[in-house]
Amino acid sequence: ATLQLIEAGAVDAGAALAEATLRRPGLEPVARARLLLGRAYARVGIDRVLAVEDYEAVTALVPPDSIEAAKAALGLGTLLPPAQGRVVLERALRLYERLDVRIGQANTHRSLALTLLRTGDLDAAGDAAAEAVRLQRLDGHRAGLIEALDAMATVAHQHRDHDAAASLWHEALQLAREQGSKRLASLCYAGLGAIAAEQGQLPEAEAWALQATELQRAVGWRDLLASSLGVLGHLRMMRGRLAEARSALVESLDLAARIGLHRISRDEGVLAVVEARDGRLGEARRHVARVRDAMHGARTPWRVDVLVLEAEVALHCGERALARERMGDAWALANEIGLQSRFPPDLAERLERESDLAWIVDL
């Protein structure tokens, strides 16, 4: 009943039902573990720190080779920092394979794909997402297939393969509408909005992003809402509406901080550019410093984006040498992790020969 409430969009009600049931005396360990799994699933979108605590509590209640232990490892691995998460997810996958639970394997491949993406291993992420889709098609679990298609589309999008990403998100969106899932539909809206933005279709992109945020507010998935608000803020910045952009980005960052979401540094980088374009250079520098600390040493697609944003802030601050250096760093990292298609092929030459770097703003 907890899971049904969550999937119907009543996340808080689902968490409350699990909470109330857990207070009943005399619960068997397995029953308690299953209720904790349900509450943890709800808490992922409400408070990730508490969700981690629930998943860890499950592992103390059940045998290490049980289905409940596998589910706890899957949930926990999704929430941990990428390097730790990868280890836990690979353990979950091995356990699901020993238990011969195909849907668990598919869900773990999907989470592993997104985690690998955060480490910058795009090829491995693509393989994991493709395996998740393959297994979900075999199993016929529609919600799982939608999430697997979303993961595969996300990897394609990072490769800037817009046609493949759009096709996957449209397929997932059709399935989500047939299923009546607002949460799953919102994933597709957010992805299609990102593609439209990169193709210069800003009004259409903002419409997609607004649909995503409205659905996420309705269902109560605060982690998804934080991410979509970041996209909306970026789009409004691109359209020159700086006050509206600032409002969306500040809400995104505040919400992320409250629920323990730590993958939001790119949004703070966008906020730094908003402040720089608005002439608030001190605020822009403060945000850049925070982003640099948070993403130090990262080799991910989001780090590439942040370096470009840092270059623009440096340009607004009159620091041309620093802007050139940051763009060079972005180009080098993009080549290292296979994302050079994000930039003009002559970018390195332009950085060397051109003194006017105003074109950085268009990137």
N, C-alpha and C positions, 0 to 999 in steps of 0.2 A: 504493500500500500504506500509506503514511503517513496519507493522508486516511481510508482505510477503518478503520485502527486508531483514529483520533480519533473518528470517528462511532460506532464500537463501544464507546466509553467508555474506551479505553486511551490517554489523552492523553499521559502520560509516555512510553509505549512508542512512540507515533507520533513524538514529538519526537526520541527516541533513535535511531529508525530513520533519520530524515532526517539527523541529526547524523552517524551512521556513514557514510552514503552520501556525504555532502558531503566526507568525508575521502579519498575515492577519487581517485587522480591522473587527469588527462586528461579531466575533465568538460568538455563543451561549455558555453558560456555559457548557452544556453537551458535545458539540463538542470540546471545549477546554480541558475538562477533559479527553476525549477519546484520544486526541492527546498527552496529558501529559502522559497518561498510555503507549502509544506506545513509546514515547521518554524515559520514565523511564525504560521500558523493554530493550531498546538498551543500556541505560547507566549502567545497572547492570553489563555488561561486559566491561565497559569503565571507569566509575567513580561512585562508589557506593554512595558517599556522595551526588552527584547531583541526583542520582536516588531516594534516600530517600527524597530529597527536592521536586521532582516531585510528588511522591506518596502522600506526605503531602499536596501539593497544590491541588491535586484532592479532598481530603476530605473536603477542604474548599469551593469547587465549587458545590458539589452535595448533595442531601439529604442523611442522614445517613443510610437509608434503601434501597438505590439504588444498582443496579448491579455494577455501577462504584465505589461506596464506598467499596463494597465487593472485587473488583479487586485490589483496592488500598491497602486495609488491607492485602490481600494475598501477594502482592509484598513487602509491608513494613515489614511485619512479617518475611519474608525470609531474610531480610537484617539486622535486628536488632540483638544485642547480644541475646544469647539463651533464657534467662529467660524472657526478654521483648518480644522477638519474639514469644514465646509460647503463651503469653497472647493475642497478636494481632491476631495470626493465629486462636486461638480458637474463637475469636470474628468473624473473617471472616467466619469460618465454620458455626457458628450459623446463620449468615446472609444468607449464601448460602442455608442453610437448609430451612430458612423461605421463601426464594425466589424460592425454589424447582429447583435449578440449579445443576444438578447432576455432570456435568463436573467441575464446580467450587468446589464442595465438594471433588471430586477426586483429583484435583490439590492441594487443601488445605491439604488434608490428606498426600499427597506426601511431601509437604514442612514441614508439622508438623513432619513427620517421621524423616527427616534429622535434624530438630531442636532438637527433643527429643534425637537423637543420640548424639548431641553435649552437651547435659546436662548429658549424661551417663545413661539415662533411656532406656536401650536397649529393654526391653519387650514392653513398650509402643510404641517405635519406630517401632518394628516389627508389632504390631497390626495396626498402622496407615498406614504403607507401604502396608500391605496385603489388607486393605480396599481400598486404592488408586488403586491397581491393579484390585480388584473386580469391582469397579465402572467404571474404564476405559474399562474393557472388556465388560461390559454391554453397555457402551455408544458407543464403537467402534471408539473412537478418537485415531488414531494411534500414533501421536506424544506424546499425554498424556500418553498412555500405555507404550511407550518406557521409558519415564521419571519415571513412577511409578515402572516399572521393575528394573530400575537402582537403585531407592531408596531401593527396597526390596533386591536387590543383595548387596547393601552397608551394610545393616543391617546383612545379612547372613555372609558377609565377616568379619565384626567386631566380629562375633561369631566364626570365623575361620571354618565355614562350607563351605569349598572350592567347594565341588561338587554342592551344591545348588546355591552358588553365581555364579559359572561359567555357570551353566545351564541358569540362569536368564539373565546374560549378553550376552550369545550367542543368546538367543531368541530376546533380545532387539537389538542386532547388526544386526541380519537378517532383522528385521523390519525397522531399520534405513537405511540399504542399499536399501531395496525396496522403501523406501520413498525418498532416495537421500539426506538425511540430514547429512552433515558433522559434525555439532555440536553434534547431538545425537549419531552418530557413535563414536565420540571422547570420550564420556563418557564411552562407553563400552570398547574401547581400553585401557583406563587408568585402569579400573577395572580388566580386564583380565591380564594386566601387573603386577598389584599388587599381584594377585593370583600366577602367574608364579614365581614371585620373592620369595614368601614365600614357594614355593615348590622346590626351589633351581634351577629353570630353568632360570638362569640369562640372557643368550643371547636372549632367547625367550621373557623374560620380557622386556628387553631393546628395542627389536623390536616393541612390543606393545606400549611402552611409546613413542617411536619416532613417530609412526604413530599418536598418540594422539596429540603430540605437533605440528606436521606439519599441521594437520587439524585445530587445534585451532589458529595457526598463520594465516592460510588462511581465516578463517571466522571472525577473529577479536574479539573473546571472551577472553579478557585478564584475567578474573578471572579464567577461566578453564585452560588457558595456565600457569598461575602462579602455580596452583596446580600440573599440569602435569610435569612442569620443576622440581618441588620438588621431585616428584617420580623418574624422570630421574637422578637427582643428587644423590639420595639415591642408585639407582642401580649402578651407576658408582663408587660410593664409595665402594660398596660391591664387585665390580670387580677390585678394587685396582687402579682405574684411578682417582687419587685425584685431579689433576688439572682440568680435565673435570668435575668432580663432583662439585668442587668449583664454576666453571663458571656457571653451570646450577642453583645451589642453590642461588648464588648471584643475578642472573637475576630474579629468582623466587621471592626473597624477595624484590628486588627493584620494580618489577612490582606490587607486592601486596601492597607496601606502596603507590605507585602512584594512585592506583584505590580505596584505602580504604578498602582492604580486610584484615580482622583481624583474620583469622583462619589459620595462617601460622606458628605458633610457632614451630610446629614439624619440619618444614624445617630448622629453625634456630638451632634446636637441632641437626639435622643431620650435618649441617655445623660446629657446634662445634666439632663433632666427626672427621670430615674431617680434621679440623685444628689440633686436638690432634694427629691423626695418622700421620700427616705431621710434627709433632714436634713443631708446633706453639702454645705452651701451653697458652701464654697470650691471644691470640685471642680466643682460645677455651673457656677459663674462662669467657671472656667478653660476648660471645654468650650465655653461660650457664646462666649467671646472668640475661640477658635480658629475656630468656625463663622462668626462675623461676618467675620473676616479672609478666610476661604476663599470666602465667597459675596458679598463686597462688590460691589454694583452689579448683581448677577444679576437677571434678569427672567424667572424660571422658576417652574413649579408647585412645585418643591422649595423655592425661596426663600420662597414663601407658607407652606409647612409649617413651615419653620424659624422664621419670624417668630412663628407661633403658639406654637411650643415656647419661644422666647425670652420671650414674654409670660408663659407659665406659670412659668418659672424666676424671672422678676422678681417675680411674685406671691408665690412661696414665700419670696423674699428680703425681702419686705415693701416692695418698690419699686412701689407701685401706679401712680404716675404713669408710670413706665417701661413697666409692663405695658399700660397704656392706650395709650401711644404705639406700642408694638410691634403691638398688635392693630389699631390704626388703619392702620399701615403695611401689614399683611397684607391688610386690606380694600381699601386703595387699589390695591395691586399686583394683587390678584385681579380687581378691576374693570378694570384696565388691560389684562390679558392674557386676559380672558374667562372667569374662573373664579369669578365672584361666587356661582354656585350652591353653592359649597362651604360658604357661611355662611348663617345666618338672614338674611332680607331686611331685618330691622330692626336689624342689628348696629350700624350707625353711631349710631342713636338710643340704643341701650342703652349704648353707650360714653359718650355724653354725659350721660345722665340717671341712671345707676345708680352708686352709690358702691361697692357690693359686687360685685367682679368674679370671684367664685369660679366662676361658670359657664364661665369661660375653660377650666378644666380639662377640661370635657366636650367641647371642640372638638378 
